[in-house]
Amino acid sequence: MKVLILSHDEVVRLLPMTECIEAMEEALAALARGEVHQPLRMVTKPASARGVMALMPAFQAGTEPTFGLKAICVFPGNAAIGKDAHQGGVLLFSGVTGELRAMMNASAITAIRTAAVSAVATRVLAREDANDLAIIGAGVQARSHLEAMATVRSIRRARVAARRFENAQAFARGMQAKITYPIEAVPTPEAAVRDADLIVTATTSRDPVIKREWISAGVHINAIGTFSPSAREVDTETMAAASLFVDRRESALNEAGDYLIAARESAIGPDHIKAELGEVLIGAHQGRTSPGEITLFKSLGLAIEDLAAASLAYRKAQQQAVGSWIEFD
């Protein structure tokens, strides 16, 4: 038996954003139809550790039943040394024999599939004429979201803010040659989101980086940076004012600090979640209902998304002879 090994750059080569967006649509729709088995992620944080480790398993049946497992470490301090905060691997196993099929770079898969899911949410929830983009954060996810947002909307301009203004400036300089619309670094999150109709929060902040008084009617927000019950990027007032959509209710009710902190403040409850994104995709629930509605997609990242992205990369690697195949008997 041979196992496929894919590096970061090989994963990027095999997962162009347009194809990954379609794969995420299919995966989220399958989840909504009950075709996926996916327990909550398990997170381990030793008191003396600088980061956390999360284990994210999933299973999808069908003509090629497959188990997937992402084992990922999240080290927020990595940005200071030029590394992605997300480090780990995604494993694929045969759902027929249990044999290991592949191991792939989890940093690349996480960056691409997270932005692709945000693109799906933007396509079904944002206004058709949304074109003024604000990004809070200047790391790996900010880069992938610049591409993803432009895939589903005609972006006119982007403004980016980061914890340090010089980081936002370096980000804007580095990315401008790679995108077709102007990108401007601004000194504060408020300056970024004022008058924006698309907002992406992609930070490691534990406290809100956007406030209700800064944002306009009709905006769509993709909140993707936090997955801890004790951390949030969105303030309570915005959570209460927005129509809230999630990747999965169970995950949001157990892991999403943006939701849980607002709930602890008695501003919202479980009924505030309008729908899972997959439920909107299959027509079981409505998405946006008016141009002035504020829509918010809280993304926690799901194991089925990793499984779907890795399965796509595996099929394409076989077709294109990409990656290294090693004996694993």
LINRA-V865884 format. One record per pair of residues at least 6 apart in sequence whose ideal C-beta (glycine too) atoms are under 8 Angstrom apart, sorted by the first residue. I is the first residue (numbers start at 1). J is the second residue. D is the distance in whole Angstrom. If there is no record, write none. Layout:
BEGIN
i = <I	I>
j = <J	J>
d = <D	D>
END
This chain:
BEGIN
i = <1	1	1	1	1	2	2	2	2	3	3	3	3	3	3	3	4	4	4	4	4	4	4	4	4	4	5	5	5	5	5	5	5	6	6	6	6	6	6	6	6	6	7	7	8	8	8	9	10	10	10	10	11	11	11	11	11	11	12	12	13	14	14	14	14	14	14	15	15	15	15	15	15	15	17	17	17	17	17	17	17	17	18	19	20	20	20	20	20	21	21	21	21	21	21	21	23	23	23	23	23	24	24	24	24	24	24	24	24	25	25	26	27	27	27	27	27	27	27	28	28	28	28	28	28	28	28	28	29	29	29	30	30	30	30	31	31	31	31	31	31	32	32	32	32	32	32	33	33	35	35	35	36	36	36	36	37	37	37	38	38	38	38	38	38	38	39	40	40	40	40	41	41	41	41	41	41	42	42	43	43	43	44	44	44	44	45	45	45	50	50	51	51	51	51	51	51	52	52	53	53	53	53	53	54	54	54	54	54	54	55	55	55	56	56	56	56	56	56	56	56	57	57	57	57	58	58	58	58	58	58	58	58	59	59	59	59	59	60	60	60	60	60	60	61	64	64	65	65	65	66	66	66	66	66	66	66	67	67	67	67	67	67	68	68	68	68	68	68	68	68	68	68	69	69	69	69	70	70	70	70	70	70	70	70	70	71	71	71	71	72	72	72	72	72	72	73	73	73	74	74	74	75	75	75	76	76	77	78	78	78	79	79	79	84	84	84	84	85	85	85	86	86	86	86	86	87	87	88	88	89	89	89	89	90	90	90	90	90	90	90	90	90	90	91	91	91	92	92	92	92	92	92	92	92	92	93	93	93	94	100	101	102	102	102	102	104	104	104	106	107	109	109	109	109	110	110	111	111	111	111	112	112	113	113	113	113	113	114	114	114	114	114	114	115	115	115	115	115	116	116	117	117	117	117	117	118	118	118	118	118	118	118	118	119	119	119	119	120	120	120	121	121	121	121	121	121	122	122	122	122	122	122	122	122	122	123	123	124	124	124	124	124	125	125	125	125	125	125	125	126	126	126	126	126	126	126	127	127	127	127	127	129	130	130	130	130	130	130	131	131	131	131	131	131	131	132	132	132	132	132	132	132	133	133	133	133	133	133	133	133	133	133	134	134	134	134	134	134	134	134	134	134	135	135	135	135	135	135	135	135	135	135	135	136	136	136	136	136	136	136	136	136	136	136	136	136	136	137	137	137	137	137	137	137	138	138	138	138	138	138	139	141	141	141	141	142	142	142	142	143	143	145	145	145	145	146	146	146	146	146	147	147	149	149	149	149	150	150	150	153	155	155	156	157	157	157	157	158	158	158	158	158	159	159	159	159	159	159	159	160	160	160	160	160	160	160	160	161	161	161	161	161	161	161	161	162	162	162	163	163	165	165	168	168	168	169	171	172	172	172	175	176	176	186	189	189	189	190	190	192	193	193	193	193	193	194	194	195	196	196	196	197	197	197	197	198	198	198	199	199	199	199	199	199	200	200	200	201	201	201	201	201	201	201	201	201	202	202	203	203	203	203	204	204	205	205	205	205	206	206	206	206	206	206	207	207	208	208	208	208	208	209	209	210	210	210	210	210	211	211	211	212	212	212	212	213	215	215	215	217	217	217	218	218	218	218	219	219	220	220	220	220	220	221	221	221	221	221	221	221	222	222	223	223	223	223	223	223	223	224	224	225	226	226	226	226	226	227	227	227	227	228	228	229	229	229	229	229	230	230	231	232	232	232	232	233	234	234	234	236	236	236	236	237	238	238	239	239	239	239	239	239	239	240	240	240	240	241	242	242	242	243	243	243	243	243	243	243	244	244	244	244	244	244	244	245	245	245	245	245	245	245	245	245	245	245	246	246	246	246	246	246	246	246	246	246	246	247	247	247	247	247	247	247	247	247	247	248	248	248	249	249	249	251	251	252	252	252	252	253	253	253	253	255	256	256	258	259	259	259	259	262	263	263	274	274	275	275	275	275	276	277	279	280	280	287	288	316	317>
j = <99	100	327	328	329	325	326	327	328	100	101	102	103	325	326	328	101	102	103	104	314	317	318	323	324	325	102	103	104	323	324	325	326	14	102	103	104	105	313	317	322	323	105	323	105	107	108	108	105	317	322	323	104	105	108	109	112	313	108	112	322	312	313	316	317	320	322	108	109	112	113	309	312	313	112	115	116	119	144	147	148	151	151	312	112	113	116	309	312	116	119	120	123	148	151	152	116	308	309	311	312	113	116	117	119	120	305	308	309	120	281	308	36	60	302	304	305	307	308	117	120	247	276	277	278	281	304	305	278	281	282	36	60	278	304	38	248	276	278	302	304	276	278	279	281	282	284	278	282	60	61	62	58	59	60	304	58	59	60	57	58	59	248	302	303	304	57	250	251	254	255	54	55	56	251	255	303	54	55	52	53	54	52	53	54	55	51	52	53	75	77	73	74	75	76	77	85	73	74	71	72	73	74	88	70	71	72	73	74	227	69	70	71	69	70	71	72	301	302	303	306	67	68	69	303	67	68	69	302	303	304	306	307	65	66	67	68	95	66	68	95	304	307	308	95	95	311	94	95	96	92	93	94	95	101	307	311	92	93	94	95	98	307	90	91	92	93	303	304	306	307	310	311	90	91	93	303	88	89	90	91	106	109	110	303	306	88	89	91	106	86	87	88	89	106	110	86	87	88	85	86	87	83	85	87	85	204	85	84	85	87	85	139	204	107	111	139	140	139	140	204	106	107	110	111	140	106	107	106	107	103	104	105	106	102	103	104	105	106	109	306	307	309	310	100	102	103	100	101	102	103	104	307	310	311	314	99	100	101	101	328	314	310	313	314	317	310	313	314	306	140	306	309	310	313	301	306	140	141	143	144	144	309	301	305	306	308	309	141	144	224	299	301	305	141	144	145	147	148	148	309	247	277	299	301	305	145	148	149	200	222	224	297	299	148	149	151	152	152	277	281	220	222	245	277	297	299	130	148	149	152	153	198	220	222	297	152	153	277	280	281	287	288	220	245	280	287	288	295	297	152	153	197	198	220	288	295	197	218	220	288	291	197	153	197	198	218	219	220	153	154	155	156	157	197	198	155	156	157	195	196	197	198	146	149	155	157	158	159	196	198	199	200	158	159	160	161	192	193	196	198	199	200	142	145	146	158	159	160	161	192	199	200	202	160	161	162	189	192	193	199	200	201	202	203	209	210	233	160	162	200	201	202	203	225	160	162	167	168	170	171	202	200	202	224	225	160	171	200	202	171	175	200	202	222	224	158	175	178	179	183	178	179	155	158	198	200	179	180	181	198	181	198	181	181	182	183	184	179	181	182	183	184	183	184	185	186	191	192	196	168	171	172	183	184	185	186	192	168	185	186	187	188	189	191	192	168	171	185	203	205	185	187	185	186	187	185	185	183	184	185	183	182	183	192	209	210	214	211	214	199	199	210	214	215	219	214	216	216	215	216	219	216	218	219	220	219	220	222	210	215	219	220	221	222	221	222	224	209	210	221	222	223	224	225	233	234	224	225	209	225	226	233	225	226	225	226	231	233	226	228	230	231	232	257	231	232	232	233	234	235	238	233	234	221	233	234	235	238	235	237	238	235	237	238	241	237	221	238	294	292	293	294	291	292	293	294	294	295	288	294	295	296	297	234	238	242	294	295	296	297	297	299	233	234	258	296	297	298	299	299	301	233	232	233	256	257	258	255	256	300	301	255	257	254	255	256	257	260	257	261	257	257	258	261	262	258	258	296	298	261	262	265	267	267	294	296	258	259	262	267	268	272	296	262	267	268	272	294	294	295	296	274	288	289	293	294	295	296	259	268	272	273	274	296	298	273	274	275	276	277	280	287	295	296	297	298	252	256	259	273	275	276	277	297	298	299	300	276	277	278	297	298	299	300	301	302	305	276	300	302	270	273	276	300	302	259	273	298	300	259	260	270	273	300	298	300	298	268	272	273	298	268	269	270	285	286	284	285	286	287	285	297	285	286	287	295	295	322	323>
d = <6	8	7	5	5	4	6	6	7	5	7	6	7	7	6	4	7	4	7	8	6	6	8	5	7	6	7	6	8	6	5	8	6	7	7	8	4	6	6	6	7	5	6	8	4	6	4	8	8	7	5	5	6	5	4	6	7	6	5	7	7	7	4	5	6	7	6	8	7	5	8	6	7	6	7	7	6	7	8	5	6	5	6	7	5	6	4	6	7	5	5	6	8	7	6	7	7	5	6	8	5	6	5	5	8	5	6	7	8	5	6	7	8	8	8	5	6	7	4	7	7	7	8	5	4	6	8	8	5	5	5	5	7	8	7	7	7	7	5	7	6	6	3	5	7	5	7	8	6	7	6	7	6	7	5	5	7	4	8	7	4	8	8	7	5	5	6	6	7	6	7	5	6	5	8	8	7	7	5	5	7	5	7	5	8	8	8	4	8	6	6	5	5	3	7	8	8	7	5	7	7	5	8	8	8	8	5	8	7	8	7	8	6	7	4	8	7	8	8	4	6	7	7	5	6	7	5	8	7	4	5	7	5	7	7	5	8	6	6	8	8	7	6	8	7	7	8	8	3	6	6	7	7	5	8	6	6	7	4	8	6	7	8	7	7	6	7	6	8	6	3	6	8	7	5	7	8	7	7	5	8	6	8	8	6	4	5	6	7	7	6	7	3	8	5	7	8	5	6	6	6	8	8	6	7	5	4	8	6	5	7	6	6	8	5	7	8	5	7	7	6	6	5	5	7	7	7	6	4	7	5	7	7	5	8	7	5	8	5	5	5	8	8	5	6	7	5	7	4	4	8	8	7	5	7	6	7	6	6	6	6	7	7	8	5	8	5	6	8	7	7	6	5	6	7	7	7	5	6	8	5	6	7	8	5	6	7	4	6	7	6	7	6	8	7	4	5	7	4	6	8	7	7	6	8	6	6	6	7	7	4	6	7	6	4	7	6	5	8	7	7	8	6	7	6	4	7	8	8	6	5	6	7	6	7	8	4	8	7	5	7	5	8	5	6	7	5	5	4	6	8	7	7	6	4	7	7	6	6	7	7	6	8	5	4	5	8	8	6	6	5	6	4	8	7	8	8	6	6	6	5	5	7	8	6	5	7	4	7	6	5	8	7	7	5	8	8	4	5	4	7	5	7	5	6	7	6	7	5	8	7	8	5	6	8	5	8	5	6	7	7	7	5	7	6	5	7	7	8	6	8	7	4	4	6	6	4	5	5	7	4	7	8	4	6	7	7	7	7	5	8	6	5	6	7	8	6	6	8	6	7	8	7	6	8	6	7	7	7	7	7	5	8	6	6	5	7	7	8	6	7	4	7	7	5	8	5	7	4	7	5	6	6	6	7	6	7	6	6	8	5	7	6	5	7	4	4	7	8	8	8	7	5	4	7	8	4	7	5	6	4	6	7	6	5	5	6	8	8	5	8	5	6	5	6	8	6	8	6	8	7	6	7	6	5	7	7	6	8	7	7	6	7	5	7	8	5	7	6	6	7	7	5	7	5	4	7	6	5	6	4	8	6	6	8	7	7	7	6	8	8	7	4	7	8	8	7	6	6	6	4	8	5	8	7	7	6	7	6	5	7	7	6	4	4	6	8	8	7	7	4	8	7	5	5	7	7	6	8	8	8	5	8	7	7	8	7	7	7	4	7	5	6	5	5	6	6	7	5	7	4	8	5	6	6	8	5	7	6	7	5	7	7	5	7	6	7	5	5	6	8	5	4	4	5	8	6	5	7	8	7	4	5	5	8	8	7	6	7	4	7	6	8	7	7	5	6	8	6	4	6	4	5	7	8	6	7	5	7	7	8	5	5	6	5	7	7	6	6	7	6	7	7	7	7	5	7	4	7	8	6	8	6	7	7	5	8	7	7	6	8	8	8	6	6	7	5	8	6	7	6	8	6	6	5	7	5	6	6	7	7	8	6	8	6	5	6	6	7	8	8	6	5	6	8	7	8	7	3	8	8	8	7	4	7	5	7	5	7	5>
END
